[in-house]
């Protein structure tokens, strides 16, 4: 890890500590600060993002499938009662 990245990480951790302690010395991050945070997150978690996205996609499709099955079952139950 380069020296610049370490310095940025240090600043981010300092800001997080201040936010956790309730002291907002610098306020909320602005545009460039969010970009730096996203770049650091991509560097740290970049190799895991495809598998994470794949897992979220499978979860979403299973959720939709469960919702569809649930509505079909309730529809059949309401038709059986008639």
N, C-alpha and C positions, 0 to 999 in steps of 0.2 A: 504494500500500500504506500502511495506516495506521501510526501510531507504535507502537501496541500490538502489531500483528502483527510489526513489525520487532524489537521487544524480545523477543517470544516466540521468533522465529527465532534471535535471537542466543543466548538461553539454551539452545535445543535444540542449536545448533552447538557451544556450549561443552561441553555434556554429552557430545556425540558425541566431541569431542576428548579429553575425560577418559577415556571408555570405550576409545578407541583407544590411549591411552597406558598403559592398565592401572590408572589411578587411579579408583576408584569412590567419589568423594566424596559423591555424592548417592544412590547405589544405583540400582536399577532404577526406571523410572517407575511411578508409582501410577495409580489410576483416572482422576483428573482430568487428569493429565499425558498419558495415552494419548488422552483425548478431545481435548485441545488439539493433539496431534500429528496425529490423524486429521482435525481441522478444517483444519489448515494443509495437509495432504496433499490434501484435497478442494479447497481454494482453488487450490493450485498445479496439480494434475493433473485437476481436475474436468471440463474440456472434453474430455480424452482418454479418460476412463473408459468411455463408451459404445462407442467404437471398439475399445478394449482388450478389453472384455467380449465384443464381437461376434467378435473374432479368436480369443479363447480358446474360445468356443463352437464355432466352425468347426473349430478344431484338435481339440477333444475329439470332435466327431462324425466327423472323418476318422480319428482314432485308433481309435474304436470300429468304424468301417467296416473298417479294416485288420485289426483283431483278428478280426472276423467272417469276412473273406475268408481269413485265414490258417488259421483252424480248419476252414473248409469245404475248403480245399485239402488240408490234412493228413488230413481224413476221407476225401476222395476217393482220396488216395494209399494209405491203409490198406485201402480197399475194393478198389482195383485189385490190390493184392498178394495178396489172398485168392483 
